[in-house]
């Protein structure tokens, strides 16, 4: 198959974004996309907590409507050298707004009605993805940038002279070509939702289209789907994308009628090329995940390679907050726990990227660590980190048994290792508590963390209870009494017999008798504060045997 020559703009340019997403998702309202700076990241505007913008940011102005607010925001973005501002269409292009665009140099775009902001953010990530971390030169497959499914979709559309979508096995849109306005309303709805609408998918399934598609390596002609709305009016030609016996997805072209033999063969050849690109995307994601985990691990260890790792992650020279996310199930053997950790890590990475475009996260040893740059002086860094973590927990909900630990601000490489250690200590306490609390900083649970570390120390040395406590344990074992339980209740109640007896559901006089008996058996003076402290410490850190 000969791929038609396609002139591609730089992947991170605003012109490229409009080429790939324009007419369906985005419209140019004002400004010059060709002279806009290279896009350095996608940021969601938050009027209550202004995010730190990278150079050339493409800002999603969610909820910004009035011309006055648009003018004000354009002025702020111009001073921060943003590339563009996306507003929900239709945008009121008043003379004041137009003048603000000219003065700020920020290109103004409009998001089509009905298109969710979350879907736009995902599509922008697909268009702007620059490949694996650390890869200096882009690779190519079939004359097109490796893994660039949008470029592939445009090339196939040129071959077939028809608008094209590339979808995964679940009918989610991975990429689409230009000229989608030539298709029917159902195609536009599919792209806006990044998913084939359920009513169409159900009818296609009932008609056996997906069955035929997955069984054959030849294109399947699909006549228009009937329905009251009449939105599916153009026929489709679809072909499965395979890698050996595995179906990776499919290509769908909206056509006026059956394809010629030449174009049928071209579509079959294109499916093989798409398979290579989809495999490259999948492999690249795995490589990128592993490499990012290695870089993040090197940075958190604070060793010789930490500075270089931070530089490759784009985080050098910034004070950083370390946030750790883990599941409460400590089992490493259960595959469901492993998958849950991976899903939680991916969700955490997406959450952090929305909060700060320069943040980095990776799954290391069962914990998803995140590094978040601290803006400004960082006086409220911990408070900000708590807010970020709480928002993440609110989004994942109770169905995922996640806990989050927050470390102190790391102002240098050595501080990163200390912050990671603090996060690990917090997570261990939260896991031990099993749901009592889901979020904490070290200051909140430092005593509990110290007690766990003392337990580790005495367990490693094989220490056992001695003195009065050992005598009480031995007596309880021989006579089936509750002297150790009585002692612990009395100590935890600070000597309040009434409160301690209520906790054990016994009469205060019975409790007093047991208390006298344990002082005799244990040969202990409970009036001595050092003795009381020693007993409390042994009860906390030593396992009675």
N, C-alpha and C positions, 0 to 999 in steps of 0.2 A: 504494500500500500504506500502511496506517495502522499505524505502530509502536505497540504497546501502551506505556502509560506505565510506566516502570521507575524506581523510586526508587533512586538510586545513592548509596552512601556516598562520602566523599572517597577518591580513588584510593589514597592512601598510608596508609589506616587499616588497623588489624589486623582490624576487622570486615569490611572489603571483601575482604581476603585470604581470610578464612574463608568468605565468601559465594561466592567464585569457586573456591576450591580445596578447600573443606571437603567432607566425606563421601567424597571420593575420595582425596585426598592428605593432608589435615590434619584432626586432631580437637582440639577444645579440651579440655585436661586440667584446668587450674585457672587461676583469675584471671578478670579482666573485660576482654574484648577491646574493649568499647565505651569504656572509660575509659583505655585504653592510649594513650600519646603517639603522634603521627604517626610513621610509619616513616621513618627517615632513611637507611637503607641496609641491605643484607644482608651479613652477615659470617660467615665460617666460623671457628669456635672452634679455636684451636691452643694446647694446653696448654704447648708448649715455646717458643712465641714469641707472646706475647699481642698481638693486633693492636690498633691504635688504633681505638676505636669512635666512630662519629658519634652524636649525640644521637638517641635513638629507634631504635637498631639492632635489627634482627631477627637473632638469633644462631642459627646452625645448629650444634648441639652434636654434631658427628660423634664417635662413640665414647664419649660420656658416658653411662654406664649406671647405676652404683651410686648409691643415694640419697645417700650421703655426698658424692660428687662433685657431684651435682646441687645439693644444698644449698649447698655451697661456691661453685659457679659462680653460682647465683642471687644470693648475697650480693655477689659482685664485679660482676655485671651491674646490680644495683640501685643500687650506688654510681655507676655510669657512666650511669644513666638509660636503660637499654635498654628497648625496647618488649616484646620477647618472646624466648623461648628455645624452639627446636624440637629435640626428642629423637626418637630412633627408638622407635616404639611396639612393644609396649605399655610404658607408663611406670609404674614402681612409685610410686604416689601414697601414700607413707607420711605419717603425721601431721607428721613433721619437714619433708618436702618441701612439704606444704600450708602449713605455717606460714611456710616460707621464701618461698613465693610471695606470701603476704599481706604479709609485712614488706618485701620488696623491691619490690613493685608490678610485677614482671615476669610477664607472662602466659606460661603453660606450654602448649606445643602438642606433639602427637605426629604423626610422619610414618608413614604406613601402611607395613606390611611389604611388601617387594617394590618399593617406589618408590625409585629411585636418588636420592642426594643431588644429583647434578649436574642431574638433570631438575627437581627441586624448585627449584634455584637459577635455572634458565632460566625456569621458569614464574613465579617471583616477580618476575623482571626484567620479564617481559611485563605482569604485573598492575600493578607499581609504576611502569612507565615514565610519565614526565610530559611527554612530547613533546619538541620541539626545544629546543636551547639558545637562550636569549634570547627565547623566545615567552612573552609576559606573560599572555595570555588563551587558554584552551583553545578550539579551534574545535569545531563540531559538524557531523555529517552525518546527516540523517534523524532529528534530535532526539536523537542519541547522541554522546558524546564522540568526536571524530575519532580514528580509529585504535584505538579501544578494542574489540578483537575479542571480549573476554569479555562486555562489555555487549551487543554485537550478538548473540552466541550465546544469551544469556539472553532477549533480546527475541524471537528466532526460536523458541526453545523455548516461550515463552508463546503464540506464534501457532499452533504445531503441536501443543501439549500433548504434547511428547515431548522427551527429552534429545537435545542436539545437539552435534556437534563440527564445527569448521572446520579443514580440513586443506589443506596445500599440495600441489603436483603430485607430490611424493614420498611422500604419505600420512603426513607428519609432522603431529602435532597442533599447531596454532597457538593454539587457544582452545577452551574447552568450556563448556557451560551447567551449571546445577545439575541436580539430580534424576538424576544418573548412576547412583545406586543402583537406579533403576527399570529400568535396562537389563540386559543379560546379562553374564556374566563376561568375554566377549571385549572388550566395550567398556571395562570396568574395566582390563583388561590393556593395552589400547591407550593409555589415558590415563596409566597408571603408567609405561609405556615411552615415552610421547610419540610413538609410531609404531605404525601398524597392524602386528601381528605378521606375519612373513614368510609363515607358512603360510597365513594368510587372504588376504594380498595376492596370493600366487601362485595360489590357487584362484579369486579374483575375476578375476584377469587371464586365466586359462584359460577361464573362463566368458564372457569378452568384456565384463565389466561396465565396465572402464575405457575400452574402445574405445567402447562405447555412450555412456558418460558424456561423453567428450570430443567426440563427434560431434554430440550433440544439445543443445539449450538447454532441453529439458524434463526433469523429474525422472525418474530411473530407479528402478524398484522392484527390490529385491534380496531374493530369498528366502533363508532361513537357509542357511548354509554347513554342509554335512555334515562329519563327522569323528568320530574315536573319542572325543575329549574332550567333545563336545557342548556347547561353551561358546558357540557362535554360534547362539542359539536364537530371537532376535527378528529379524524382517525389518528391512531398512533402506530408506529412501528417500534418494537422493542426487541432487544437481544440481551441475553444473559452475559455477564462478565465472569469468566471462570479462571481459576488457577488450578489446573489439574481437575480433580473431581469436586473441588470446593467452589461453590457459587459465591462470589464476592459482592455482586450487585447487578445492576442492569443499566442499559442506555435506552432512553425513550426519546423519540423524535415525533413532533407533531407535524403530520404530512397531509397533503390534499388527497392522496390515494396511494396504492401500492407502489413500492420502489421498483425501479428498473433493475435488471440483473447486475449492472455495473455498480449501482449504488448499494444494492444488497450485499455484494461482495465487499464493498468498501466499509459497510457497517460491521460486517463480520471481522474484517481486519482491524477495524478500530477497537472492537471489543478486546482483542488481544493486547493492543497497546494500552488501553485503559486498565486492564488487569495488571500490567507491569507498574503503571503509575500508582494504582491502589495498593499493591504490595509494597511499593517504595514508601508510600505514606505510612503504612502500618509498621514496616521495619524501621523507618526513620523515627516514628514516635517511640518505639521500643528503645532504639539507640539513644535518642535524646533523653528519655527518662533515666536510662542507666548513667549516661554521662552527667546529667544534671545532679543525680544522686551522688556520684563520685565527687563532683566539684563542691556540692553543699557539705558533704561529709568532711572533705579536706578543710573547708572554711571553718566548720564547727570545731574541729580538733585543735585549731589554732597553731598548727605546726609550721614548718618551713614553707610549705606550699600554700598556706592559707591566703596570703596576699594575692598570689597569682590566681587562685581559685575565685576569690572575690572579684578580681578584675575581669575574668572571663564570664562571670555571672552579671557583670555590670553594676556591682555594688561597692566597688572600692571607694574609699574616702567618705563613706556615709556612716553616721551612727545607726545601729541596727537594733531592732527588737527581735527576739527569738520566741516563736510560738510553736508549741508541739501539740499534736492531736493524736490520740490513740483510742483504741477500743478497750473496753473493760475486760473482755475475755482474753486471758493470757495464753490460751492454747495456740501453739504454732503448728500443730499437726492437722487440725481441722481445715479442710480446703475452704469451707464457707467463711471461716474467720479470715483466711488469707485474702479471699475475694472481697470481703467487707472492708479490709484495710485498704486495698487498692482503690475501691470505689470511694471510700472516705478521703483518701489522699487526692484523687482526681477532683472531687468536689471542693476540697480545701484549696487546691491550686487555682481553680476557677474563681473561688471567692476572693482570694488574695489578689489575683490579677485584676479583678474589678475594683478592688479597694486602692491598689497602687500598682501602676504598670511595671515598675521596676522590681517588684517583689519576686522572690524565688522560693520554691518549695520542692520537696522530694521525700519519698518514703525511704527511711533508713532504719533498718533493724526493727521493723514493726511500728515505728513512729513517723508520722508525717510532720517534718519540721518545716517551718516557714521563716524566712528572713524578710523583714519589712523595714525599709528605710524610714528614719525618723526625721520629719520636717522641722526646720527651724531649730530653736534651742532645745527642743525635746522635753520641756518641763512637764508636759502632760502626756508623755509617751506611754506610760503604763496605763493611764486611763483610756487612751486611744486604743491600745492593744486589747484591753478588756472589752471595749465596745465592739471591736472587730471580731473577737472570739465569740462574744455573746450573740452577735448577729449570725455568725456561722452556725452555732448550736440551734438557734431558733429556726434556721432554714432547713437543717437536716432533720430536726424534730426528734422525738423520743424513739422512733423506730430504729435508730442507729445508736448503739450504746457508746457514744463518743464522750471523751473527757478532754479538756484543754488545759495545758499548763503554760504559763507566761513567765519568761525570764526577765531579768533587769536589762536596762539599756546597755548595749555593748558599744563602747566608743572607740575600741581598737581591736586588733586581732586577738590579743590575750583575753579581752573581755568577752569575746564570742565563746571561747571554751568554757568560761565560768557561767555564762548565760545558758549554754546548752546543759551544763551540769545541774543548774537550778531547775530547768524545765524537766529534766529526767526525775529529779527528786519530787517535784510537784506531781508529775504523772503517776509515780509509784504510790503516793499517798491516796490520790483520787481513785486509783484502781483498787486499792485495798478497801476503800470505803464502799465500793460497789453501789454507786447511785446516790449516796447521801449528798454529794456535791459534784457538779460537772465542770466547774471552772475555778481556777485559783492561781494566785501568785505565791511565790515562796514565803513572803511575809505573812500570808494568811495561814500557812500550815507548817511553819518552820519547826515547831515543837514535835508534831507528828513525824516529820521527816527525820529529826534527830533520833526519835525513839526507834524508828525502823532501822536506822543505821547502827544503833546500839544492839538491836536484835541480831543483825548480821554479824557484828563483831563477836558477840558471846557465842553465837551458833558456830562460827568458824573455829573458836577456841575450845568448843565443847563444854562450856561452863554449865553447871547445874546449880539449883538452889542449895544454899548452905544455911547453917545456923538455925534460928527460930523457924524460918519458913520451911526448911527441910524437915524439921521435927513435926510440924503441923501436917505437912503433906503425908508423911509416913503414918501418923496417927489416924488421919482421915481414911487412908487406904486400909488400915487394919481394922478399924472400928466402924466404918461406913458413916462417919460424922461429917459435919459441914463447917469445920473450923476455919479452913482457908477462905471459903466463901464469906463467912461472917467477918473475917478480918478485912477482906477486900471491900465489903459493903461499908464497914465502919470507917475505913480510911477515905473512901470516895465521898462519904457524907461528912467529912471533917469532924468526926467524933460525935455527930448528932445521932443518938441512939434511936430516937423516934423515926427520923427520916430513913435511917439504915434498915430498921425493922420493917417499915412499910415497903421498902424495896424488895425485901425477901419474903414478905407476906407472913411474918410471924409476930407474936405479941412482944411488946417491948421488954417485958420481964424475961421471956424466953431468950431474947437476944442478949440481955445483960448476963444471963447465966452462961450462954455460949462464950461471951466475951471474957468472963472471968476464967472459964475453963481453958480458953486458948492461951491466956497469959500464963497459966500453970503448965500446960503441956509444952508450949513453945519456949517457956522460961524467958519471957520477953517483957521489957518495961515500956509500955506504950506511952508513958509520959515523957520519954526522951525523944526530942524532935529528930535527932540523927537516926535513931532506930526506926522511927516512922518513915522517914525519907528512904532509908535503905530497903525497908519492906515494900514500899510502893514501887521503887525502882525495880526490885526483883520480880514483883508481880507483873510489871509491864514488859520487861525484856526477856525474862526466863520462862520457858515452858515448864509448868509443873509436871513432874514425871513420877 
